[in-house]
Amino acid sequence: MIKSRMGLILGAAALLLALSPEARTTVRRWAVRGTETVLDLTEMAKDAGAVAQSKLQSLTARDGEKN
């Protein structure tokens, strides 16, 4: 007996992936795209952090020269 709709959906998805090579190929393609997106966003965040840190260091250096 299936206790919830979510269980039914997950079971159907597992069955589809087990029996359909096309579904596996599609899911793999989506997983690769998702991973690429996450890696790109991570790289962008690192770059933004480096730029912010550089600007902060230049501002503190200027402030130190004024005093």
PDB file with one MODEL, atoms N, CA, C and O in Angstrom:
MODEL        1
ATOM      1  N   MET A   1       0.839  -1.187   0.000  1.00  0.00           N
ATOM      2  CA  MET A   1       0.000   0.000   0.000  1.00  0.00           C
ATOM      3  C   MET A   1       0.882   1.247   0.000  1.00  0.00           C
ATOM      4  O   MET A   1       1.828   1.353   0.780  1.00  0.00           O
ATOM      5  N   ILE A   2       0.563   2.168  -0.867  1.00  0.00           N
ATOM      6  CA  ILE A   2       1.324   3.414  -0.961  1.00  0.00           C
ATOM      7  C   ILE A   2       0.713   4.421   0.003  1.00  0.00           C
ATOM      8  O   ILE A   2      -0.498   4.644  -0.008  1.00  0.00           O
ATOM      9  N   LYS A   3       1.543   5.022   0.829  1.00  0.00           N
ATOM     10  CA  LYS A   3       1.036   5.862   1.903  1.00  0.00           C
ATOM     11  C   LYS A   3       0.903   7.327   1.519  1.00  0.00           C
ATOM     12  O   LYS A   3       0.172   8.064   2.180  1.00  0.00           O
ATOM     13  N   SER A   4       1.580   7.767   0.481  1.00  0.00           N
ATOM     14  CA  SER A   4       1.474   9.177   0.126  1.00  0.00           C
ATOM     15  C   SER A   4       1.645   9.361  -1.374  1.00  0.00           C
ATOM     16  O   SER A   4       2.152   8.484  -2.073  1.00  0.00           O
ATOM     17  N   ARG A   5       1.227  10.476  -1.831  1.00  0.00           N
ATOM     18  CA  ARG A   5       1.395  10.787  -3.250  1.00  0.00           C
ATOM     19  C   ARG A   5       2.869  10.936  -3.602  1.00  0.00           C
ATOM     20  O   ARG A   5       3.297  10.552  -4.690  1.00  0.00           O
ATOM     21  N   MET A   6       3.638  11.491  -2.681  1.00  0.00           N
ATOM     22  CA  MET A   6       5.069  11.666  -2.921  1.00  0.00           C
ATOM     23  C   MET A   6       5.739  10.314  -3.104  1.00  0.00           C
ATOM     24  O   MET A   6       6.609  10.164  -3.962  1.00  0.00           O
ATOM     25  N   GLY A   7       5.349   9.340  -2.314  1.00  0.00           N
ATOM     26  CA  GLY A   7       5.888   7.993  -2.465  1.00  0.00           C
ATOM     27  C   GLY A   7       5.536   7.396  -3.811  1.00  0.00           C
ATOM     28  O   GLY A   7       6.359   6.730  -4.439  1.00  0.00           O
ATOM     29  N   LEU A   8       4.307   7.636  -4.254  1.00  0.00           N
ATOM     30  CA  LEU A   8       3.870   7.157  -5.564  1.00  0.00           C
ATOM     31  C   LEU A   8       4.680   7.817  -6.681  1.00  0.00           C
ATOM     32  O   LEU A   8       5.111   7.155  -7.625  1.00  0.00           O
ATOM     33  N   ILE A   9       4.877   9.112  -6.560  1.00  0.00           N
ATOM     34  CA  ILE A   9       5.645   9.848  -7.575  1.00  0.00           C
ATOM     35  C   ILE A   9       7.094   9.369  -7.612  1.00  0.00           C
ATOM     36  O   ILE A   9       7.640   9.135  -8.690  1.00  0.00           O
ATOM     37  N   LEU A  10       7.709   9.224  -6.463  1.00  0.00           N
ATOM     38  CA  LEU A  10       9.099   8.759  -6.412  1.00  0.00           C
ATOM     39  C   LEU A  10       9.232   7.338  -6.930  1.00  0.00           C
ATOM     40  O   LEU A  10      10.198   7.013  -7.621  1.00  0.00           O
ATOM     41  N   GLY A  11       8.276   6.496  -6.603  1.00  0.00           N
ATOM     42  CA  GLY A  11       8.299   5.122  -7.103  1.00  0.00           C
ATOM     43  C   GLY A  11       8.158   5.067  -8.612  1.00  0.00           C
ATOM     44  O   GLY A  11       8.860   4.306  -9.278  1.00  0.00           O
ATOM     45  N   ALA A  12       7.250   5.874  -9.157  1.00  0.00           N
ATOM     46  CA  ALA A  12       7.066   5.926 -10.612  1.00  0.00           C
ATOM     47  C   ALA A  12       8.320   6.455 -11.298  1.00  0.00           C
ATOM     48  O   ALA A  12       8.710   5.953 -12.352  1.00  0.00           O
ATOM     49  N   ALA A  13       8.951   7.465 -10.708  1.00  0.00           N
ATOM     50  CA  ALA A  13      10.176   8.014 -11.288  1.00  0.00           C
ATOM     51  C   ALA A  13      11.293   6.973 -11.267  1.00  0.00           C
ATOM     52  O   ALA A  13      12.033   6.840 -12.241  1.00  0.00           O
ATOM     53  N   ALA A  14      11.419   6.244 -10.174  1.00  0.00           N
ATOM     54  CA  ALA A  14      12.440   5.196 -10.086  1.00  0.00           C
ATOM     55  C   ALA A  14      12.197   4.103 -11.113  1.00  0.00           C
ATOM     56  O   ALA A  14      13.136   3.616 -11.742  1.00  0.00           O
ATOM     57  N   LEU A  15      10.959   3.723 -11.281  1.00  0.00           N
ATOM     58  CA  LEU A  15      10.609   2.700 -12.268  1.00  0.00           C
ATOM     59  C   LEU A  15      10.909   3.191 -13.681  1.00  0.00           C
ATOM     60  O   LEU A  15      11.443   2.444 -14.500  1.00  0.00           O
ATOM     61  N   LEU A  16      10.566   4.441 -13.963  1.00  0.00           N
ATOM     62  CA  LEU A  16      10.839   5.020 -15.271  1.00  0.00           C
ATOM     63  C   LEU A  16      12.345   5.040 -15.553  1.00  0.00           C
ATOM     64  O   LEU A  16      12.781   4.679 -16.646  1.00  0.00           O
ATOM     65  N   LEU A  17      13.128   5.460 -14.567  1.00  0.00           N
ATOM     66  CA  LEU A  17      14.581   5.504 -14.752  1.00  0.00           C
ATOM     67  C   LEU A  17      15.166   4.098 -14.910  1.00  0.00           C
ATOM     68  O   LEU A  17      16.131   3.903 -15.649  1.00  0.00           O
ATOM     69  N   ALA A  18      14.592   3.141 -14.229  1.00  0.00           N
ATOM     70  CA  ALA A  18      15.099   1.772 -14.315  1.00  0.00           C
ATOM     71  C   ALA A  18      14.812   1.137 -15.670  1.00  0.00           C
ATOM     72  O   ALA A  18      15.588   0.312 -16.153  1.00  0.00           O
ATOM     73  N   LEU A  19      13.699   1.522 -16.278  1.00  0.00           N
ATOM     74  CA  LEU A  19      13.282   0.851 -17.504  1.00  0.00           C
ATOM     75  C   LEU A  19      13.546   1.628 -18.795  1.00  0.00           C
ATOM     76  O   LEU A  19      13.485   1.051 -19.880  1.00  0.00           O
ATOM     77  N   SER A  20      13.835   2.911 -18.696  1.00  0.00           N
ATOM     78  CA  SER A  20      13.936   3.729 -19.904  1.00  0.00           C
ATOM     79  C   SER A  20      15.339   4.322 -20.078  1.00  0.00           C
ATOM     80  O   SER A  20      15.744   5.185 -19.300  1.00  0.00           O
ATOM     81  N   PRO A  21      16.076   3.868 -21.087  1.00  0.00           N
ATOM     82  CA  PRO A  21      17.394   4.463 -21.355  1.00  0.00           C
ATOM     83  C   PRO A  21      17.299   5.938 -21.750  1.00  0.00           C
ATOM     84  O   PRO A  21      18.187   6.727 -21.424  1.00  0.00           O
ATOM     85  N   GLU A  22      16.225   6.312 -22.450  1.00  0.00           N
ATOM     86  CA  GLU A  22      16.060   7.713 -22.830  1.00  0.00           C
ATOM     87  C   GLU A  22      15.887   8.607 -21.605  1.00  0.00           C
ATOM     88  O   GLU A  22      16.425   9.713 -21.549  1.00  0.00           O
ATOM     89  N   ALA A  23      15.134   8.117 -20.631  1.00  0.00           N
ATOM     90  CA  ALA A  23      14.929   8.883 -19.403  1.00  0.00           C
ATOM     91  C   ALA A  23      16.251   9.045 -18.652  1.00  0.00           C
ATOM     92  O   ALA A  23      16.547  10.121 -18.133  1.00  0.00           O
ATOM     93  N   ARG A  24      17.041   7.976 -18.597  1.00  0.00           N
ATOM     94  CA  ARG A  24      18.344   8.070 -17.926  1.00  0.00           C
ATOM     95  C   ARG A  24      19.239   9.082 -18.630  1.00  0.00           C
ATOM     96  O   ARG A  24      19.929   9.863 -17.974  1.00  0.00           O
ATOM     97  N   THR A  25      19.233   9.073 -19.962  1.00  0.00           N
ATOM     98  CA  THR A  25      20.051  10.017 -20.731  1.00  0.00           C
ATOM     99  C   THR A  25      19.611  11.450 -20.456  1.00  0.00           C
ATOM    100  O   THR A  25      20.444  12.338 -20.274  1.00  0.00           O
ATOM    101  N   THR A  26      18.313  11.668 -20.428  1.00  0.00           N
ATOM    102  CA  THR A  26      17.790  13.012 -20.171  1.00  0.00           C
ATOM    103  C   THR A  26      18.145  13.476 -18.762  1.00  0.00           C
ATOM    104  O   THR A  26      18.584  14.610 -18.572  1.00  0.00           O
ATOM    105  N   VAL A  27      17.957  12.613 -17.788  1.00  0.00           N
ATOM    106  CA  VAL A  27      18.280  12.980 -16.402  1.00  0.00           C
ATOM    107  C   VAL A  27      19.777  13.250 -16.263  1.00  0.00           C
ATOM    108  O   VAL A  27      20.175  14.179 -15.561  1.00  0.00           O
ATOM    109  N   ARG A  28      20.603  12.450 -16.924  1.00  0.00           N
ATOM    110  CA  ARG A  28      22.049  12.677 -16.870  1.00  0.00           C
ATOM    111  C   ARG A  28      22.402  14.033 -17.470  1.00  0.00           C
ATOM    112  O   ARG A  28      23.219  14.769 -16.917  1.00  0.00           O
ATOM    113  N   ARG A  29      21.783  14.362 -18.605  1.00  0.00           N
ATOM    114  CA  ARG A  29      22.035  15.649 -19.258  1.00  0.00           C
ATOM    115  C   ARG A  29      21.643  16.810 -18.342  1.00  0.00           C
ATOM    116  O   ARG A  29      22.377  17.792 -18.229  1.00  0.00           O
ATOM    117  N   TRP A  30      20.480  16.695 -17.688  1.00  0.00           N
ATOM    118  CA  TRP A  30      20.038  17.729 -16.753  1.00  0.00           C
ATOM    119  C   TRP A  30      20.989  17.835 -15.560  1.00  0.00           C
ATOM    120  O   TRP A  30      21.276  18.937 -15.091  1.00  0.00           O
ATOM    121  N   ALA A  31      21.472  16.711 -15.074  1.00  0.00           N
ATOM    122  CA  ALA A  31      22.394  16.717 -13.937  1.00  0.00           C
ATOM    123  C   ALA A  31      23.702  17.412 -14.305  1.00  0.00           C
ATOM    124  O   ALA A  31      24.260  18.164 -13.506  1.00  0.00           O
ATOM    125  N   VAL A  32      24.189  17.154 -15.527  1.00  0.00           N
ATOM    126  CA  VAL A  32      25.425  17.807 -15.979  1.00  0.00           C
ATOM    127  C   VAL A  32      25.212  19.310 -16.082  1.00  0.00           C
ATOM    128  O   VAL A  32      26.049  20.094 -15.635  1.00  0.00           O
ATOM    129  N   ARG A  33      24.093  19.709 -16.670  1.00  0.00           N
ATOM    130  CA  ARG A  33      23.808  21.151 -16.795  1.00  0.00           C
ATOM    131  C   ARG A  33      23.673  21.802 -15.421  1.00  0.00           C
ATOM    132  O   ARG A  33      24.168  22.908 -15.201  1.00  0.00           O
ATOM    133  N   GLY A  34      23.009  21.120 -14.507  1.00  0.00           N
ATOM    134  CA  GLY A  34      22.858  21.657 -13.156  1.00  0.00           C
ATOM    135  C   GLY A  34      24.195  21.800 -12.453  1.00  0.00           C
ATOM    136  O   GLY A  34      24.445  22.796 -11.774  1.00  0.00           O
ATOM    137  N   THR A  35      25.049  20.810 -12.615  1.00  0.00           N
ATOM    138  CA  THR A  35      26.378  20.870 -12.007  1.00  0.00           C
ATOM    139  C   THR A  35      27.199  22.000 -12.605  1.00  0.00           C
ATOM    140  O   THR A  35      27.888  22.716 -11.878  1.00  0.00           O
ATOM    141  N   GLU A  36      27.133  22.168 -13.927  1.00  0.00           N
ATOM    142  CA  GLU A  36      27.846  23.273 -14.573  1.00  0.00           C
ATOM    143  C   GLU A  36      27.364  24.613 -14.036  1.00  0.00           C
ATOM    144  O   GLU A  36      28.167  25.511 -13.781  1.00  0.00           O
ATOM    145  N   THR A  37      26.052  24.746 -13.865  1.00  0.00           N
ATOM    146  CA  THR A  37      25.492  25.996 -13.363  1.00  0.00           C
ATOM    147  C   THR A  37      25.981  26.279 -11.943  1.00  0.00           C
ATOM    148  O   THR A  37      26.365  27.405 -11.626  1.00  0.00           O
ATOM    149  N   VAL A  38      25.964  25.261 -11.099  1.00  0.00           N
ATOM    150  CA  VAL A  38      26.427  25.443  -9.716  1.00  0.00           C
ATOM    151  C   VAL A  38      27.906  25.837  -9.692  1.00  0.00           C
ATOM    152  O   VAL A  38      28.298  26.726  -8.936  1.00  0.00           O
ATOM    153  N   LEU A  39      28.723  25.183 -10.512  1.00  0.00           N
ATOM    154  CA  LEU A  39      30.146  25.516 -10.558  1.00  0.00           C
ATOM    155  C   LEU A  39      30.369  26.932 -11.079  1.00  0.00           C
ATOM    156  O   LEU A  39      31.227  27.650 -10.567  1.00  0.00           O
ATOM    157  N   ASP A  40      29.602  27.342 -12.094  1.00  0.00           N
ATOM    158  CA  ASP A  40      29.713  28.708 -12.609  1.00  0.00           C
ATOM    159  C   ASP A  40      29.325  29.732 -11.550  1.00  0.00           C
ATOM    160  O   ASP A  40      30.001  30.747 -11.384  1.00  0.00           O
ATOM    161  N   LEU A  41      28.240  29.466 -10.837  1.00  0.00           N
ATOM    162  CA  LEU A  41      27.813  30.391  -9.783  1.00  0.00           C
ATOM    163  C   LEU A  41      28.842  30.459  -8.655  1.00  0.00           C
ATOM    164  O   LEU A  41      29.084  31.531  -8.101  1.00  0.00           O
ATOM    165  N   THR A  42      29.439  29.336  -8.319  1.00  0.00           N
ATOM    166  CA  THR A  42      30.473  29.317  -7.290  1.00  0.00           C
ATOM    167  C   THR A  42      31.673  30.151  -7.720  1.00  0.00           C
ATOM    168  O   THR A  42      32.227  30.915  -6.929  1.00  0.00           O
ATOM    169  N   GLU A  43      32.068  29.997  -8.979  1.00  0.00           N
ATOM    170  CA  GLU A  43      33.205  30.771  -9.496  1.00  0.00           C
ATOM    171  C   GLU A  43      32.886  32.260  -9.501  1.00  0.00           C
ATOM    172  O   GLU A  43      33.743  33.079  -9.169  1.00  0.00           O
ATOM    173  N   MET A  44      31.664  32.616  -9.875  1.00  0.00           N
ATOM    174  CA  MET A  44      31.266  34.021  -9.878  1.00  0.00           C
ATOM    175  C   MET A  44      31.286  34.595  -8.462  1.00  0.00           C
ATOM    176  O   MET A  44      31.704  35.735  -8.259  1.00  0.00           O
ATOM    177  N   ALA A  45      30.837  33.811  -7.488  1.00  0.00           N
ATOM    178  CA  ALA A  45      30.845  34.261  -6.097  1.00  0.00           C
ATOM    179  C   ALA A  45      32.269  34.457  -5.594  1.00  0.00           C
ATOM    180  O   ALA A  45      32.554  35.416  -4.877  1.00  0.00           O
ATOM    181  N   LYS A  46      33.164  33.542  -5.973  1.00  0.00           N
ATOM    182  CA  LYS A  46      34.568  33.695  -5.575  1.00  0.00           C
ATOM    183  C   LYS A  46      35.167  34.960  -6.181  1.00  0.00           C
ATOM    184  O   LYS A  46      35.868  35.709  -5.500  1.00  0.00           O
ATOM    185  N   ASP A  47      34.891  35.195  -7.462  1.00  0.00           N
ATOM    186  CA  ASP A  47      35.408  36.388  -8.125  1.00  0.00           C
ATOM    187  C   ASP A  47      34.867  37.659  -7.483  1.00  0.00           C
ATOM    188  O   ASP A  47      35.612  38.614  -7.266  1.00  0.00           O
ATOM    189  N   ALA A  48      33.574  37.671  -7.182  1.00  0.00           N
ATOM    190  CA  ALA A  48      32.970  38.836  -6.542  1.00  0.00           C
ATOM    191  C   ALA A  48      33.576  39.066  -5.161  1.00  0.00           C
ATOM    192  O   ALA A  48      33.805  40.210  -4.767  1.00  0.00           O
ATOM    193  N   GLY A  49      33.834  38.002  -4.436  1.00  0.00           N
ATOM    194  CA  GLY A  49      34.465  38.130  -3.124  1.00  0.00           C
ATOM    195  C   GLY A  49      35.879  38.668  -3.221  1.00  0.00           C
ATOM    196  O   GLY A  49      36.296  39.479  -2.394  1.00  0.00           O
ATOM    197  N   ALA A  50      36.621  38.223  -4.229  1.00  0.00           N
ATOM    198  CA  ALA A  50      37.988  38.708  -4.415  1.00  0.00           C
ATOM    199  C   ALA A  50      37.991  40.187  -4.776  1.00  0.00           C
ATOM    200  O   ALA A  50      38.832  40.943  -4.288  1.00  0.00           O
ATOM    201  N   VAL A  51      37.058  40.606  -5.627  1.00  0.00           N
ATOM    202  CA  VAL A  51      36.969  42.016  -6.009  1.00  0.00           C
ATOM    203  C   VAL A  51      36.595  42.869  -4.803  1.00  0.00           C
ATOM    204  O   VAL A  51      37.177  43.932  -4.588  1.00  0.00           O
ATOM    205  N   ALA A  52      35.628  42.409  -4.020  1.00  0.00           N
ATOM    206  CA  ALA A  52      35.210  43.146  -2.830  1.00  0.00           C
ATOM    207  C   ALA A  52      36.357  43.254  -1.827  1.00  0.00           C
ATOM    208  O   ALA A  52      36.560  44.307  -1.221  1.00  0.00           O
ATOM    209  N   GLN A  53      37.098  42.172  -1.654  1.00  0.00           N
ATOM    210  CA  GLN A  53      38.221  42.198  -0.718  1.00  0.00           C
ATOM    211  C   GLN A  53      39.297  43.160  -1.207  1.00  0.00           C
ATOM    212  O   GLN A  53      39.885  43.886  -0.406  1.00  0.00           O
ATOM    213  N   SER A  54      39.558  43.174  -2.497  1.00  0.00           N
ATOM    214  CA  SER A  54      40.549  44.077  -3.064  1.00  0.00           C
ATOM    215  C   SER A  54      40.145  45.534  -2.863  1.00  0.00           C
ATOM    216  O   SER A  54      40.970  46.368  -2.491  1.00  0.00           O
ATOM    217  N   LYS A  55      38.869  45.834  -3.110  1.00  0.00           N
ATOM    218  CA  LYS A  55      38.384  47.202  -2.914  1.00  0.00           C
ATOM    219  C   LYS A  55      38.471  47.608  -1.444  1.00  0.00           C
ATOM    220  O   LYS A  55      38.847  48.738  -1.130  1.00  0.00           O
ATOM    221  N   LEU A  56      38.126  46.692  -0.553  1.00  0.00           N
ATOM    222  CA  LEU A  56      38.197  46.992   0.875  1.00  0.00           C
ATOM    223  C   LEU A  56      39.634  47.251   1.305  1.00  0.00           C
ATOM    224  O   LEU A  56      39.891  48.159   2.096  1.00  0.00           O
ATOM    225  N   GLN A  57      40.574  46.459   0.790  1.00  0.00           N
ATOM    226  CA  GLN A  57      41.975  46.670   1.136  1.00  0.00           C
ATOM    227  C   GLN A  57      42.475  48.009   0.611  1.00  0.00           C
ATOM    228  O   GLN A  57      43.234  48.692   1.300  1.00  0.00           O
ATOM    229  N   SER A  58      42.068  48.397  -0.587  1.00  0.00           N
ATOM    230  CA  SER A  58      42.511  49.682  -1.129  1.00  0.00           C
ATOM    231  C   SER A  58      41.902  50.833  -0.332  1.00  0.00           C
ATOM    232  O   SER A  58      42.554  51.856  -0.127  1.00  0.00           O
ATOM    233  N   LEU A  59      40.658  50.673   0.119  1.00  0.00           N
ATOM    234  CA  LEU A  59      40.046  51.729   0.927  1.00  0.00           C
ATOM    235  C   LEU A  59      40.728  51.858   2.279  1.00  0.00           C
ATOM    236  O   LEU A  59      40.954  52.970   2.754  1.00  0.00           O
ATOM    237  N   THR A  60      41.057  50.736   2.903  1.00  0.00           N
ATOM    238  CA  THR A  60      41.720  50.804   4.201  1.00  0.00           C
ATOM    239  C   THR A  60      43.148  51.329   4.052  1.00  0.00           C
ATOM    240  O   THR A  60      43.655  51.991   4.957  1.00  0.00           O
ATOM    241  N   ALA A  61      43.799  51.046   2.933  1.00  0.00           N
ATOM    242  CA  ALA A  61      45.146  51.572   2.702  1.00  0.00           C
ATOM    243  C   ALA A  61      45.096  53.078   2.532  1.00  0.00           C
ATOM    244  O   ALA A  61      45.961  53.782   3.055  1.00  0.00           O
ATOM    245  N   ARG A  62      44.107  53.590   1.816  1.00  0.00           N
ATOM    246  CA  ARG A  62      43.955  55.036   1.644  1.00  0.00           C
ATOM    247  C   ARG A  62      43.666  55.710   2.974  1.00  0.00           C
ATOM    248  O   ARG A  62      44.202  56.778   3.267  1.00  0.00           O
ATOM    249  N   ASP A  63      42.799  55.070   3.793  1.00  0.00           N
ATOM    250  CA  ASP A  63      42.460  55.627   5.075  1.00  0.00           C
ATOM    251  C   ASP A  63      43.694  55.662   5.987  1.00  0.00           C
ATOM    252  O   ASP A  63      43.873  56.608   6.754  1.00  0.00           O
ATOM    253  N   GLY A  64      44.528  54.651   5.904  1.00  0.00           N
ATOM    254  CA  GLY A  64      45.749  54.608   6.705  1.00  0.00           C
ATOM    255  C   GLY A  64      46.739  55.675   6.279  1.00  0.00           C
ATOM    256  O   GLY A  64      47.470  56.200   7.120  1.00  0.00           O
ATOM    257  N   GLU A  65      46.784  56.007   5.010  1.00  0.00           N
ATOM    258  CA  GLU A  65      47.693  57.054   4.522  1.00  0.00           C
ATOM    259  C   GLU A  65      47.238  58.434   4.962  1.00  0.00           C
ATOM    260  O   GLU A  65      48.070  59.316   5.170  1.00  0.00           O
ATOM    261  N   LYS A  66      45.930  58.642   5.108  1.00  0.00           N
ATOM    262  CA  LYS A  66      45.395  59.953   5.525  1.00  0.00           C
ATOM    263  C   LYS A  66      45.705  60.217   6.984  1.00  0.00           C
ATOM    264  O   LYS A  66      45.905  61.369   7.368  1.00  0.00           O
ATOM    265  N   ASN A  67      45.749  59.191   7.799  1.00  0.00           N
ATOM    266  CA  ASN A  67      45.980  59.388   9.242  1.00  0.00           C
ATOM    267  C   ASN A  67      47.419  59.489   9.483  1.00  0.00           C
ATOM    268  O   ASN A  67      47.843  59.656  10.626  1.00  0.00           O
TER     269      ASN A  67
ENDMDL
END
